[in-house]
Amino acid sequence: MDIYGLVGKNISHSKSPLFFNSRFKKLGIDAEYRLFDMDTVKEVEDLIKNTPNLKGLNVTIPYKRALSFLTNECSSDVKYSGSLNVLKITETNNNKIISSYNTDVMAFEETIKKHIKNNRGIKALIFGTGGVAHSVAYVLRKLGVFYYYVSRNPLKVAHFGYNWINKDICDSFKLFVNCSPAGMYPHEDELIDIPYNYLGDSHICYDCVYNPEETQFLAKAKENGATIIGGMPMFKMQAELSWNIWMK
């Protein structure tokens, strides 16, 4: 039996096993998709080294920017975003070849571009600075969208602090993208701390979290008239892209 899975921390809520295992069963493929909740990068390294028939992994928080040293080759999206979320594992002459891909890039680009194509000059705030945030930033650069990161420790150039966001900033930045785990199951009550009363119908709020499908961030943005986009379409596209990578 071939083994696939998801590596990350606190991932029991993931819907990936349901997606992949139902497809394996439907197509009669002798394979299983598992959750690998790992505390350290070393555990991930040992998993890859010591698991027979391991053919592919999805990668989530906090390892998207931490596993590049394990790979033999990478896609251009990994190279330019600095982040990976799919590993394909093959063997040649008893040596494992690990290839890395980033499906966050295509999935985010395909689900956001129609919303901003008529918003020439739109500027964005990216909440979070992890792997997904870097993928989102890469897409925004490709689309010609100026952006700032928003983080708890705004020590770098192009970083805002959450407490810096005021009416003037909300008037200037019309695309808000949450790339942090705030509001993700089982912490659905967590809410990004920004002044939602300054949002309006000219704002677009996108949440990369897909469970729940409408986070508190999206609910508050919707209350104030913003267009909202949840993470489920991005998740589904990522899953399809992962499948295509592993099965080709």
ZAMARGU-4260 file (C-alpha; in steps of 0.2 Angstrom, whole numbers, plus 5000, padded with zeros to 4 digits):
<rodrens>
0) 5000/5000/5000 | 5006/5017/4995 | 5006/5030/5009 | 5002/5049/5007 | 4998/5062/5021
5) 4999/5079/5029 | 5013/5085/5040 | 5010/5099/5052 | 5006/5103/5070 | 4988/5102/5078
10) 4981/5095/5062 | 4967/5084/5068 | 4954/5096/5060 | 4960/5093/5043 | 4948/5088/5029
15) 4962/5081/5018 | 4961/5062/5023 | 4942/5063/5018 | 4946/5070/5001 | 4960/5059/4997
20) 4954/5042/5005 | 4937/5043/4997 | 4946/5046/4980 | 4958/5031/4982 | 4943/5020/4987
25) 4932/5026/4972 | 4946/5023/4959 | 4952/5007/4967 | 4969/5013/4971 | 4979/5004/4985
30) 4984/5019/4995 | 4980/5028/5011 | 4981/5046/5017 | 4986/5049/5035 | 4989/5064/5047
35) 5007/5065/5053 | 5006/5078/5068 | 5024/5082/5071 | 5033/5092/5084 | 5050/5095/5076
40) 5058/5096/5059 | 5068/5081/5064 | 5052/5070/5066 | 5047/5075/5048 | 5065/5070/5042
45) 5064/5053/5051 | 5046/5050/5044 | 5052/5053/5026 | 5068/5042/5029 | 5059/5028/5038
50) 5042/5026/5031 | 5041/5012/5017 | 5030/5016/5002 | 5028/5035/5007 | 5025/5043/4990
55) 5019/5061/4994 | 5016/5073/5008 | 5006/5089/5010 | 5014/5102/5021 | 5006/5114/5033
60) 5010/5126/5048 | 5023/5127/5054 | 5034/5118/5041 | 5031/5126/5024 | 5047/5136/5025
65) 5057/5124/5035 | 5059/5108/5024 | 5068/5115/5009 | 5084/5107/5015 | 5076/5090/5013
70) 5072/5092/4994 | 5082/5087/4979 | 5073/5098/4967 | 5059/5112/4968 | 5047/5120/4956
75) 5048/5138/4951 | 5034/5143/4963 | 5044/5136/4978 | 5060/5145/4972 | 5051/5162/4970
80) 5040/5161/4985 | 5052/5153/4997 | 5038/5141/5003 | 5033/5123/4999 | 5017/5113/5003
85) 5018/5097/4993 | 5032/5084/4992 | 5033/5070/4980 | 5044/5056/4984 | 5051/5044/4971
90) 5065/5031/4971 | 5080/5029/4959 | 5093/5016/4962 | 5086/5014/4980 | 5089/5033/4983
95) 5074/5043/4988 | 5071/5059/4977 | 5061/5072/4985 | 5053/5085/4974 | 5044/5101/4981
100) 5030/5111/4975 | 5019/5125/4980 | 5001/5123/4976 | 4996/5138/4987 | 5002/5150/4974
105) 4991/5144/4960 | 4976/5141/4971 | 4977/5158/4978 | 4980/5166/4961 | 4965/5158/4953
110) 4953/5162/4967 | 4958/5180/4969 | 4962/5187/4952 | 4944/5189/4946 | 4941/5200/4962
115) 4955/5212/4959 | 4956/5213/4940 | 4945/5228/4939 | 4953/5236/4955 | 4968/5244/4946
120) 4980/5251/4959 | 4973/5241/4974 | 4984/5239/4989 | 4984/5224/5001 | 4988/5220/5019
125) 4994/5202/5022 | 4990/5196/5040 | 5004/5184/5045 | 5022/5181/5040 | 5023/5162/5038
130) 5023/5150/5022 | 5006/5155/5016 | 5009/5173/5018 | 5025/5172/5007 | 5015/5163/4994
135) 5002/5176/4994 | 5015/5190/4993 | 5023/5181/4978 | 5006/5180/4969 | 5002/5199/4973
140) 5019/5204/4966 | 5015/5194/4950 | 4998/5203/4949 | 5006/5220/4952 | 4998/5223/4969
145) 5008/5233/4982 | 5007/5225/4999 | 5013/5226/5017 | 5014/5212/5030 | 5005/5214/5046
150) 5013/5205/5061 | 5014/5205/5080 | 5033/5209/5079 | 5034/5222/5065 | 5053/5224/5065
155) 5056/5222/5046 | 5054/5233/5031 | 5036/5232/5024 | 5029/5226/5040 | 5015/5235/5050
160) 5010/5231/5068 | 4992/5227/5071 | 4990/5242/5082 | 4996/5253/5067 | 4980/5250/5057
165) 4969/5265/5058 | 4956/5274/5047 | 4969/5281/5035 | 4977/5264/5032 | 4960/5255/5029
170) 4956/5269/5017 | 4972/5266/5007 | 4972/5247/5008 | 4957/5238/5001 | 4963/5220/5000
175) 4965/5211/5017 | 4972/5193/5016 | 4972/5183/5032 | 4987/5170/5031 | 4988/5167/5050
180) 4979/5153/5059 | 4968/5165/5069 | 4950/5159/5069 | 4955/5141/5063 | 4946/5126/5072
185) 4946/5123/5086 | 4949/5141/5090 | 4935/5148/5080 | 4932/5163/5092 | 4949/5170/5088
190) 4948/5187/5079 | 4961/5197/5070 | 4962/5213/5080 | 4959/5227/5068 | 4946/5241/5067
195) 4932/5233/5057 | 4921/5248/5058 | 4933/5256/5045 | 4929/5243/5032 | 4916/5245/5019
200) 4909/5239/5002 | 4926/5244/4993 | 4936/5231/5003 | 4939/5213/4999 | 4943/5201/5014
205) 4951/5184/5010 | 4954/5171/5023 | 4965/5156/5019 | 4958/5147/5033 | 4945/5134/5027
210) 4938/5127/5043 | 4926/5135/5048 | 4921/5141/5031 | 4916/5158/5038 | 4928/5164/5051
215) 4925/5178/5063 | 4937/5189/5052 | 4925/5186/5037 | 4909/5188/5048 | 4915/5205/5055
220) 4921/5210/5038 | 4904/5205/5030 | 4894/5215/5044 | 4903/5230/5038 | 4899/5228/5019
225) 4916/5220/5013 | 4916/5207/5000 | 4922/5191/5008 | 4931/5175/5001 | 4933/5160/5012
230) 4947/5147/5011 | 4937/5132/5005 | 4939/5135/4986 | 4958/5137/4989 | 4959/5121/4999
235) 4949/5111/4985 | 4961/5118/4972 | 4976/5114/4982 | 4970/5096/4984 | 4967/5093/4966
240) 4984/5100/4961 | 4992/5089/4974 | 4983/5074/4967 | 4989/5078/4949 | 5007/5080/4955
245) 5007/5063/4964 | 4998/5054/4951 | 5007/5060/4935
</rodrens>
